[in-house]
Structures are given as structure tokens and as C-alpha cells.
Amino acid sequence: MSTSIETVEIAVIGAGLGGAAAAALLSQAGFDVHSFEQAPAFSRIGAGIHLGPNVMKIFRKIGLEKRLEEIGAHPDFWFSRDGNTGEYFSRIQLGDYARREYGASYVTIHRGDMHAEQIAALDKDRVHFAHRLVGIEERDRDVLLTFDNGRRIAATLVVGADGINSMIREMLLGPEKPRFSGWVGHRAILNMDKLRASGLEFETCVKWWWEASRHIMAYATKGNGQEYYYVTGVPVDGWEHDASFVDSSREEMEAIFGGSHPVVQALIDATETVTKWPFWNRDPLNLWSRGRLVMLGDACHPMRPHMAQGACMAIEDAAILTRCLEESGVAGYTDAFSVYEATRRERATKVQTISNANTWLKQPEDPAWVYAYDAWTAPLG
């Protein structure tokens, strides 16, 4: 075990979507930032993701807006439709309307493609993979972090961007397992040849609904139309697995959604590999920071994915946290953290609550409060 201790100004724990955004923005603001990620290396994991205009405005600042626009798909609408009849419940305008009204594009993309761009934008000498945090010691002038490989880092400030099972959260609040929400999601990237063979039209972004809020959110994840993805939401009795997800099957999809609208049937028929994920809940936190430790994203407000804003909230958190620290400087972190929480708590809690209720855009409504938000001009505190 090495006895030497390295010092950094800001350590970001986790290099996922929120952590990578925090590292990029804090570095850009002139802070000395290092990221520590437990995964052994970057991999194109996960699924589709929606990037609302609210978060594309943040990627503009990071310098990734154009690149993400090039890779991803650009829905002109978010459609909500009856899963049996195909009737339209809502047609929410996106596309050019979003660019004009909300100040940026609405993009749907593969999470891995987006994450790859985020990681590539960081200084690779400051992103440390295969670092799992195992110890946190709060000291007078810093926080001593110990990683499973024996490395020790003394950080002036620590940003916990380490997700729903956050070690930082556990340090602040004690161990507490998230509660199973009673919902699972099936995730699949579809066989395009089979989809095309159906001869049907697949809208760029559409949410199919059934009774009891069961649904399938289906959308393109590439601008060139070469990838189409869905995630479901299905109420179940429990989650008996230790793994973070398990394999599902076309047969299971058929058992749940069979006999629906022909377009839905075509989605099922084009399903080859499909996985099943539990959705977890935590209550909104009454503690976002303590001392030199601060959290963002799922570490402090995990949400079910039904508004397609979970990652967007983490990235908004990163932008507001950066603004607060820019104003106060590292030495004024106590003020920065309290202004950050005061600025973010109500919005994050509202999005968390509506996501969990799963009502978003099912009926015509004005989504401007989400999409027109600009993290660079929003009043602090």
C-alpha cells in the first residue's frame, strides 16, 4: 500500500453523464479537477437518452452541442398514443419549434455515444478509471479519499456524482438501500431490417400507453435512422434479483404487450436482445452537502425515467454548482453549496415527483418550464 498522498483541488467521484459534465464545466471555470470512476474503462453501455433543450444549452458551453446534434436524432414531436388503437393523446412540438422557443435542439441519442463524447472532451490524464472509493475521511483542510487500488487523494472539495448507490451519500446519511418502485423497464435496441420489413412508419419519438400507466417509449437514437430503441414501464410485484439488470425475451414482451397496435407488434417482432431493469426510488433528500462534500444527480435525487430528464437534471446540477463555486471560489465552498442546494432543490424535486407519477406529456401541456430553463441565466438561490 502506498503511503504517499496526492493533493487535488476538486475530486469528482463518478465519471458518468453528470460527473463528466461537472468535470468539464469546473475545469473550464479554472478549477483543478480530477475524476475518479470505479468502472475499469469506458464502455458503450446503456440505452437511449433524451437531451432536452435545457441540457443542450449546457453542452453548448462545454463545446459538444454541435457534435451531439450531428450524432443524435431530432424528433419534430413527442407523440403520446394509445397502445391499442393508436389514437393520439398529445403532439408536443419539438424540432424547429424547440430551437425557436426553448433556445436549443431536442435530441434523442444513445447514452454510450453521448458519454463517449463527454469523456473525450476531458483531459485524459485527469480521468482515473478503475478507482472505486472505499474510504472517506473528513479532515480540517481537506477530505482524504482512499480507493480500492490503494491510491490516496487529499481533495479540498469532493463532488459525489456516483449515482443511486452513491458512496458519498452513504457517508453523509448512512447506508440505506433504495426502495424498489414496483416498476421495471425493458430496454432493447431493435433489428432495423425487421422493423423496415414491416412496412410501417416508426415515429422518431413516441410514447405508447396502456391502462395502469404501462407504456413503451420508442425513439430513434441516431440521426441517420440506423438505430431505434425502446424502454418500457411495467408494474410488477417485486424485484428478486441481486444483479442490476437481467435478460428478458421477446416472449416476455409478447406476453405483456401482445395484441396491441400493429406498430407496437412490429416493435416486439423486431426485438432480439432485451434486458429488464428495476426502477428504484428514494425520497427527496434534505441534505445535498456536508462540509467539503457535495452531491449531484442520482446521488441526491434519483428518479424513474418517465420524464426523460434524469441525466438532464444531473447536468443542470453540474452547471449550477459550477456557477456557485465560480462566485464564491473554493474557499467559500460553504456558501456555494448552500446556494447550489437552494437553487436546485425545488426544481429537481418537482421533476423527480412528476417522473415518478408518470404523467409527463401524456396529455397536451406546455413543457416550457423544463425545456426553456437556462442554467446560465437562472437566478441563483
C-alpha angles and dihedrals in degrees: 000000000000115000096199117106121209120208128221132171098226125014115196111202108210128025099213123121096296095037094049090049091050092049092049095047097042091048090049089052089058102259123138101245133179125181124213119197126182095211111097093232142342114288133177094248132155134026148279121324137190120228109199121204087256090068098034086064088060092049087052088064093045089051097243102102096098093044093051090046089054095050102039136065123258113218115201089204144016101225123198112198140177107258093218106037100023090231113158116244094178142359108200111193117235127147114066090357090060092047090052100039102031101030101242145044127281106229133185114201145156109275091225094054091050093045091050090056091048093051092045089055091059127083101262092214088063099049110082116194123192091040111130113183112234104160138035123184118181109213134178098267104018147358119263111219122195121196130202091252091061096255116141125203128186107208126186089211132013125207114201106212091150101122136237094329091048117174088204091055090049090051091053100039107019126248113317123159115226113249120248106248096214090249135100130190126214114212126198140162104213134230102255094202091057092046092051092046088063089068090219129127118251112201117226092240123011135151115207115205135201134174118300089030093284107158150164118220106201126183148149116261099190129058090221091061093242097123133048124181141182139196121191133204115213129168113231136174098247149328113249100174130100092204119091089238139000135209117268128184145225086251091059091049089049091050091053102036106018118129093035132123114321092248090054090048089053089053089054093046091052092051112112107153117023130168131200122222132188118233112223131204135207127178115253107275124246089200123058098162144010127191108320095346122093132172136211139182121000091355088074108015113022114180139186109258098245097114093043087230105107097103090036090059091051090051092047087051089053092052095048092044089052092051091049093050091045089057097045103029120224092288090059093053094129091062092040093054094048093048089047092054093044090052097046108032101080096044095045091047092049092051091045091052096047092044090054091047090053098214099118114138093342087124127029109285139148110259094186093113087065104032102036092052112120114199090199096058103028109118112257119235 
